[in-house]
C-alpha cells in the first residue's frame, strides 16, 4: 500500500511542480525582464534542465572522500 501511495504522490508532483513554476514565471518574468510567457511543457523542461545542472532532486549522494 505504501509504495503505491508514494508512486501516486510522485506522479502528482510531476504535474503540480511545473504548473506552479509556470504560474510564477508568467506573473513575474514578463513584467520584470520583458520576456515571453511559457507553456506547461516549457516549464517542465526548464525544471528538468535546472535539476540536471544544479543537482536538485538528486537522491543518490556519493561520498568519494573516504
C-alpha positions in Angstrom: 0.0 0.0 0.0 2.8 2.5 0.9 4.7 2.2 -2.3 1.5 2.8 -4.3 0.9 6.0 -2.3 4.5 7.1 -3.0 4.1 6.4 -6.7 0.9 8.4 -6.8 2.5 11.2 -4.9 5.5 11.3 -7.3 3.2 11.3 -10.3 1.1 14.1 -8.8 4.3 16.2 -8.2 5.5 15.7 -11.8 2.4 17.6 -12.9 2.0 20.0 -9.9 5.5 21.4 -9.7 5.8 22.6 -13.3 2.3 24.1 -13.1 3.4 26.2 -10.1 6.7 27.1 -11.8 4.8 28.2 -15.0 2.4 30.3 -12.9 5.2 32.1 -11.0 7.2 32.6 -14.2 4.2 34.0 -16.1 3.3 36.5 -13.4 6.8 37.7 -12.7 9.3 37.3 -15.6 7.4 39.0 -18.4 6.8 42.1 -16.3 10.3 42.3 -14.8 12.5 41.2 -17.6 10.3 41.7 -20.7 10.4 38.0 -21.7 7.5 36.0 -23.0 5.2 33.7 -21.0 5.8 30.0 -21.1 3.6 26.9 -21.5 3.5 23.8 -19.3 6.0 21.7 -21.2 8.4 24.6 -21.4 8.2 24.9 -17.6 8.7 21.1 -17.3 11.8 21.2 -19.5 13.3 24.2 -17.6 12.8 22.4 -14.3 14.4 19.3 -15.8 17.4 21.2 -17.1 17.8 23.0 -13.7 17.7 19.8 -11.9 20.5 18.4 -14.1 22.6 21.5 -13.8 22.2 22.2 -10.1 21.6 18.6 -8.9 18.1 19.3 -7.3 16.3 16.1 -6.7 19.4 14.0 -6.6 18.6 11.2 -4.3 21.9 9.4 -4.7 24.7 11.1 -2.9 28.2 9.6 -3.3 31.0 10.5 -1.0 34.3 9.7 -2.6 36.4 11.5 0.2 36.8 8.4 2.4 
